[in-house]
Amino acid sequence: MKKMGVITLMALVVCCATLSADEVEVSNLQPTQNTNACFRLFPTNNIWTFLELDTRTGLAWQVQFGLESPNDRSTVILNELKLAPATSKEGRFTLYPTRNMFNFLLIDQETGQTWQLQWSQKPTERGIWLIPPAK
């Protein structure tokens, strides 16, 4: 009887560990994106927030979604100034996440110019700042 209890407990532990591993795999899924698309979505560490990037001009938006009400969904612009002409080729700009969940690095892959792009729930804490090149 005692042996049966130990076997049942071990089976339960293995089952829970397997379920936990499956949950981690599902939560880390990333869709394949066309790197030369006009627009791309980049996930943030906030499950409700993505960054949308115009890969031709460098324009970026904070895209918010939610489940409770339509008020949970919004798009706000992060940088209002085009960094390159709209006629630039797709894939010119891309984003790289940093360890700070609110900051990404935006790079012009043709010129090497780099900007700090910051998203936030607070409008005064959103923006884009040029990172000066090395002299």
Residue frames as qw, qx, qy, qz and C-alpha x, y, z in Angstrom:
[[0.000, 0.887, 0.462, 0.000, 0.00, 0.00, 0.00],
 [0.307, -0.803, 0.115, 0.497, 2.80, 2.37, 0.93],
 [0.439, -0.128, 0.610, 0.648, 4.61, 1.47, -2.30],
 [0.243, 0.637, 0.650, 0.336, 1.49, 2.34, -4.34],
 [0.129, -0.941, -0.224, 0.218, 1.33, 5.78, -2.67],
 [0.388, -0.584, 0.372, 0.608, 4.97, 6.51, -3.54],
 [0.382, 0.180, 0.704, 0.571, 4.42, 5.45, -7.17],
 [0.110, 0.821, 0.544, 0.132, 1.32, 7.64, -7.43],
 [0.242, -0.886, -0.008, 0.396, 3.18, 10.61, -5.94],
 [0.421, -0.338, 0.533, 0.651, 6.08, 10.15, -8.37],
 [0.314, 0.458, 0.702, 0.445, 3.69, 9.94, -11.33],
 [0.025, -0.922, -0.377, 0.077, 2.00, 13.15, -10.19],
 [0.338, -0.736, 0.219, 0.544, 5.33, 14.97, -9.89],
 [0.400, -0.047, 0.661, 0.633, 6.41, 13.85, -13.39],
 [0.199, 0.680, 0.655, 0.263, 3.04, 14.87, -14.83],
 [0.129, -0.940, -0.191, 0.253, 3.20, 18.34, -13.23],
 [0.390, -0.543, 0.403, 0.625, 6.78, 18.87, -14.41],
 [0.366, 0.240, 0.713, 0.547, 5.75, 17.93, -17.96],
 [0.086, 0.847, 0.515, 0.094, 2.80, 20.34, -17.89],
 [0.267, -0.856, 0.032, 0.441, 5.02, 23.11, -16.59],
 [0.412, -0.271, 0.563, 0.663, 7.57, 22.54, -19.39],
 [0.281, 0.518, 0.696, 0.410, 4.78, 22.62, -22.00],
 [0.050, -0.928, -0.337, 0.149, 3.51, 25.94, -20.64],
 [0.335, -0.675, 0.275, 0.597, 6.97, 27.49, -20.93],
 [0.386, 0.043, 0.684, 0.617, 7.32, 26.35, -24.55],
 [0.165, 0.727, 0.626, 0.228, 3.93, 27.76, -25.52],
 [0.154, -0.929, -0.178, 0.285, 4.57, 31.14, -23.87],
 [0.349, -0.586, 0.405, 0.609, 7.89, 31.53, -25.73],
 [0.582, 0.425, 0.607, 0.334, 6.48, 30.95, -29.21],
 [0.023, 0.618, -0.144, -0.772, 7.38, 33.67, -31.69],
 [0.733, 0.592, 0.320, -0.100, 5.81, 33.86, -35.14],
 [0.603, 0.016, 0.393, 0.695, 8.13, 33.85, -38.12],
 [0.180, 0.868, 0.163, -0.433, 8.32, 37.35, -39.55],
 [0.670, 0.568, 0.196, 0.437, 9.36, 38.57, -42.95],
 [0.490, -0.505, -0.054, 0.708, 12.35, 40.79, -42.15],
 [0.183, 0.019, 0.385, 0.904, 11.75, 42.74, -45.38],
 [0.031, -0.706, -0.699, -0.110, 8.10, 43.55, -44.62],
 [0.049, 0.650, 0.079, 0.754, 6.96, 47.18, -44.53],
 [0.482, -0.598, 0.233, -0.596, 5.63, 46.77, -41.00],
 [0.589, 0.030, -0.781, 0.207, 6.72, 44.42, -38.18],
 [0.628, -0.687, -0.036, -0.365, 5.51, 43.77, -34.65],
 [0.424, 0.345, -0.694, 0.468, 8.03, 43.35, -31.84],
 [0.656, -0.589, -0.469, -0.056, 6.96, 41.89, -28.48],
 [0.062, -0.666, 0.452, -0.590, 7.84, 43.61, -25.22],
 [0.240, 0.027, -0.897, 0.371, 8.06, 41.93, -21.82],
 [0.410, 0.166, 0.425, -0.790, 4.59, 43.31, -21.09],
 [0.319, 0.221, 0.909, 0.151, 2.07, 40.74, -22.33],
 [0.286, 0.775, 0.515, -0.229, -0.34, 43.53, -23.40],
 [0.102, 0.895, -0.159, -0.404, 2.15, 45.67, -25.36],
 [0.780, 0.215, 0.367, 0.460, 3.86, 45.31, -28.74],
 [0.059, -0.667, 0.211, 0.712, 5.88, 47.78, -30.78],
 [0.698, 0.587, 0.396, 0.105, 4.94, 48.28, -34.43],
 [0.323, -0.565, 0.350, 0.674, 7.73, 49.47, -36.71],
 [0.649, 0.748, 0.035, -0.131, 7.62, 50.92, -40.21],
 [0.803, -0.248, 0.317, 0.439, 10.81, 49.28, -41.46],
 [0.531, 0.590, 0.251, 0.553, 11.18, 51.84, -44.28],
 [0.026, 0.816, 0.019, 0.577, 10.93, 55.11, -42.31],
 [0.361, 0.112, -0.656, 0.654, 11.73, 54.16, -38.71],
 [0.472, -0.385, 0.049, -0.792, 8.34, 55.35, -37.42],
 [0.313, -0.060, -0.919, 0.234, 7.26, 53.32, -34.38],
 [0.547, -0.439, -0.117, -0.703, 4.02, 52.90, -32.43],
 [0.144, -0.124, 0.866, -0.462, 3.13, 51.36, -29.09],
 [0.581, -0.166, -0.560, -0.567, 0.29, 48.88, -29.64],
 [0.247, -0.145, 0.738, -0.611, -1.75, 48.05, -26.54],
 [0.577, -0.190, -0.607, -0.513, -4.41, 45.37, -26.35],
 [0.237, -0.158, 0.734, -0.616, -6.57, 43.91, -23.61],
 [0.179, -0.235, -0.937, -0.185, -9.51, 41.68, -22.88],
 [0.008, -0.434, -0.672, 0.599, -11.74, 43.71, -20.59],
 [0.301, 0.808, 0.376, -0.340, -13.04, 46.56, -22.75],
 [0.605, 0.677, 0.183, 0.378, -12.40, 48.50, -25.96],
 [0.136, -0.967, 0.178, -0.119, -10.67, 51.15, -23.80],
 [0.754, -0.461, 0.407, 0.230, -7.88, 48.59, -23.21],
 [0.725, 0.280, 0.421, 0.467, -6.90, 48.77, -26.89],
 [0.108, 0.960, -0.014, -0.259, -4.91, 51.67, -28.33],
 [0.764, 0.253, 0.121, 0.581, -2.05, 52.67, -30.60],
 [0.139, -0.961, 0.017, 0.238, 0.17, 55.65, -29.82],
 [0.666, 0.651, -0.181, 0.314, 3.06, 56.99, -31.87],
 [0.746, -0.504, -0.038, 0.433, 6.49, 56.89, -30.26],
 [0.339, -0.368, 0.273, 0.822, 8.38, 59.01, -32.80],
 [0.434, 0.759, 0.369, -0.314, 6.64, 61.49, -35.05],
 [0.174, 0.800, -0.405, -0.407, 9.61, 62.25, -37.29],
 [0.948, 0.316, 0.019, 0.030, 10.41, 59.96, -40.23],
 [0.541, -0.638, 0.425, 0.346, 14.06, 58.94, -40.01],
 [0.285, -0.138, 0.726, 0.611, 14.23, 58.07, -43.73],
 [0.419, 0.180, -0.288, -0.842, 12.08, 58.77, -46.80],
 [0.774, 0.114, 0.433, -0.449, 8.94, 56.65, -47.30],
 [0.772, 0.537, -0.272, -0.204, 10.52, 55.43, -50.54],
 [0.118, -0.582, 0.798, -0.103, 13.30, 53.62, -48.61],
 [0.583, 0.081, -0.775, -0.229, 13.46, 49.86, -48.99],
 [0.819, -0.460, -0.102, -0.329, 11.63, 47.56, -46.60],
 [0.918, -0.208, -0.189, 0.279, 13.74, 46.17, -43.77],
 [0.352, 0.662, -0.250, 0.613, 15.94, 49.26, -43.49],
 [0.261, -0.535, 0.462, -0.657, 15.09, 49.70, -39.79],
 [0.715, -0.237, -0.656, -0.040, 14.80, 47.09, -37.07],
 [0.470, -0.718, 0.222, -0.462, 14.46, 46.95, -33.29],
 [0.587, 0.134, -0.735, 0.313, 16.59, 45.15, -30.71],
 [0.625, -0.719, -0.247, -0.176, 15.32, 44.60, -27.15],
 [0.182, 0.563, -0.583, 0.556, 17.45, 45.61, -24.18],
 [0.366, -0.173, -0.838, 0.367, 17.40, 44.31, -20.60],
 [0.177, 0.244, 0.370, -0.879, 15.22, 47.29, -19.70],
 [0.319, 0.435, 0.840, 0.055, 11.72, 46.22, -20.75],
 [0.220, 0.855, 0.312, -0.351, 10.76, 49.78, -21.74],
 [0.052, 0.797, -0.388, -0.459, 13.75, 50.42, -24.03],
 [0.864, 0.302, 0.347, 0.204, 14.68, 49.09, -27.45],
 [0.247, -0.506, 0.410, 0.717, 17.50, 50.04, -29.78],
 [0.646, 0.696, 0.274, -0.150, 16.35, 51.19, -33.21],
 [0.429, -0.431, 0.507, 0.611, 19.00, 50.87, -35.92],
 [0.596, 0.705, -0.126, -0.362, 19.14, 52.10, -39.48],
 [0.860, -0.120, 0.443, 0.222, 20.75, 49.07, -41.09],
 [0.649, 0.662, 0.135, 0.351, 21.94, 51.15, -44.07],
 [0.164, 0.837, -0.220, 0.473, 23.69, 53.99, -42.23],
 [0.592, -0.025, -0.637, 0.494, 24.35, 52.47, -38.81],
 [0.201, -0.414, 0.217, -0.861, 22.60, 55.33, -36.98],
 [0.419, -0.296, -0.841, 0.171, 21.11, 54.12, -33.71],
 [0.326, -0.492, 0.044, -0.806, 18.40, 55.49, -31.44],
 [0.000, 0.110, 0.867, -0.486, 17.06, 54.62, -28.01],
 [0.434, -0.324, -0.461, -0.703, 13.31, 54.01, -28.34],
 [0.005, 0.034, 0.796, -0.604, 11.30, 54.04, -25.11],
 [0.419, -0.444, -0.582, -0.538, 7.67, 53.02, -24.65],
 [0.047, -0.049, -0.689, 0.722, 5.59, 53.70, -21.55],
 [0.071, -0.663, -0.745, -0.007, 2.04, 53.97, -20.26],
 [0.155, -0.807, -0.198, 0.535, 2.89, 57.59, -19.40],
 [0.559, 0.786, 0.177, 0.194, 3.05, 59.93, -22.42],
 [0.062, -0.951, 0.300, -0.039, 5.85, 62.00, -20.87],
 [0.562, -0.505, 0.644, 0.122, 8.06, 58.90, -20.64],
 [0.805, 0.389, 0.420, 0.154, 7.75, 57.85, -24.31],
 [0.187, 0.911, -0.210, -0.303, 10.21, 58.93, -26.95],
 [0.888, 0.296, 0.072, 0.344, 13.19, 58.43, -29.17],
 [0.235, -0.905, 0.272, 0.228, 16.72, 59.74, -28.70],
 [0.708, 0.617, -0.327, 0.109, 19.65, 59.60, -31.11],
 [0.805, -0.477, 0.186, 0.298, 22.69, 57.73, -29.80],
 [0.193, 0.887, -0.348, -0.232, 25.71, 59.70, -31.05],
 [0.926, 0.295, -0.180, 0.153, 28.17, 57.72, -33.17],
 [0.742, -0.442, 0.083, 0.497, 31.74, 57.14, -31.99],
 [0.192, 0.953, -0.156, -0.175, 34.16, 59.93, -32.93]]
